[in-house]
């Protein structure tokens, strides 16, 4: 089994539909709709990004780095039986927009 990571084509045109708890259910990326496979388990975590190169800073008076939300999910193209792809998403708490970090196929 070979895993290949691809750089996302357009991170700024990503739309994510979530359930009430915030878990991604569907992603519109590059003009296509990808559905999260309900039989797979999503990975969810928070991380900080306050490096000088990132242009991000912690809020004034905060001793903690800015928490960025990450999801690693398995998706299929539309309602098809297409091969699973792994999308890694992130969302900065100061922005409403989701970003696509990577796409991995196996």
C-alpha positions as CSV (number, residue, x, y, z in Angstrom):
1,X,0.0,0.0,0.0
2,X,1.4,3.4,-1.0
3,X,0.3,6.7,0.5
4,X,0.7,9.8,-1.5
5,X,0.3,13.3,-0.1
6,X,-0.9,16.0,-2.4
7,X,-0.8,19.8,-1.9
8,X,-4.4,21.2,-2.0
9,X,-5.1,23.1,-5.2
10,X,-7.2,25.9,-3.7
11,X,-7.3,26.3,0.1
12,X,-9.4,29.5,-0.1
13,X,-12.4,27.9,-1.8
14,X,-13.2,25.3,0.8
15,X,-16.6,25.1,2.4
16,X,-17.3,22.7,5.2
17,X,-20.7,21.5,6.5
18,X,-20.7,20.3,10.1
19,X,-23.0,18.6,12.5
20,X,-24.2,20.6,15.6
21,X,-21.1,19.4,17.5
22,X,-18.8,20.9,14.8
23,X,-17.7,17.6,13.2
24,X,-17.3,17.9,9.4
25,X,-19.9,16.1,7.4
26,X,-19.2,17.3,3.8
27,X,-16.6,19.4,2.1
28,X,-16.9,21.4,-1.1
29,X,-13.4,21.6,-2.6
30,X,-12.4,22.5,-6.1
31,X,-16.0,22.4,-7.4
32,X,-16.7,18.9,-6.0
33,X,-18.5,17.7,-2.9
34,X,-16.8,15.2,-0.7
35,X,-18.8,13.3,1.9
36,X,-17.3,12.1,5.2
37,X,-17.4,8.3,5.3
38,X,-19.6,7.6,8.4
39,X,-17.9,4.2,8.9
40,X,-14.5,5.8,9.6
41,X,-13.4,7.6,12.7
42,X,-12.3,11.2,12.5
43,X,-9.3,12.6,14.3
44,X,-9.7,15.9,16.0
45,X,-7.2,18.0,17.9
46,X,-6.1,21.5,18.7
47,X,-2.7,23.0,18.2
48,X,-0.9,26.3,18.6
49,X,0.7,28.4,15.9
50,X,2.5,31.5,17.2
51,X,5.7,31.3,15.2
52,X,7.1,34.6,14.0
53,X,7.0,33.3,10.4
54,X,3.3,32.5,10.6
55,X,2.2,36.1,11.2
56,X,0.0,34.8,14.0
57,X,0.2,36.0,17.6
58,X,-1.6,35.1,20.8
59,X,-4.3,37.6,22.0
60,X,-3.0,40.4,24.2
61,X,-2.8,39.3,27.8
62,X,-3.0,35.6,26.9
63,X,-0.3,33.3,28.1
64,X,-1.4,30.5,25.8
65,X,-0.8,30.1,22.0
66,X,-3.7,30.6,19.7
67,X,-5.5,27.2,19.4
68,X,-6.1,26.1,15.9
69,X,-8.6,23.4,15.3
70,X,-7.6,20.4,13.2
71,X,-9.6,17.5,11.7
72,X,-8.3,14.5,9.8
73,X,-11.2,12.8,8.0
74,X,-11.9,10.1,5.4
75,X,-14.0,11.3,2.5
76,X,-15.5,9.9,-0.7
77,X,-16.4,11.9,-3.8
78,X,-20.2,12.5,-3.7
79,X,-22.4,9.5,-3.0
80,X,-20.1,7.2,-5.1
81,X,-18.1,4.2,-4.1
82,X,-14.9,6.1,-5.0
83,X,-11.6,5.4,-3.2
84,X,-11.3,7.0,0.2
85,X,-9.2,10.1,0.5
86,X,-7.9,11.6,3.7
87,X,-8.4,15.3,4.1
88,X,-6.7,17.3,6.9
89,X,-8.5,20.5,7.7
90,X,-7.7,23.3,10.0
91,X,-9.6,26.3,11.3
92,X,-8.1,29.3,13.0
93,X,-10.5,30.5,15.8
94,X,-10.1,34.1,14.6
95,X,-11.4,33.3,11.1
96,X,-14.6,31.6,9.9
97,X,-12.8,30.0,6.9
98,X,-11.6,26.4,6.9
99,X,-8.3,25.6,5.2
100,X,-7.3,22.3,3.6
101,X,-3.8,21.3,4.9
102,X,-3.4,18.1,2.8
103,X,-5.1,15.4,0.8
104,X,-3.7,11.9,1.1
105,X,-4.8,8.9,-1.1
106,X,-3.8,5.3,-0.6
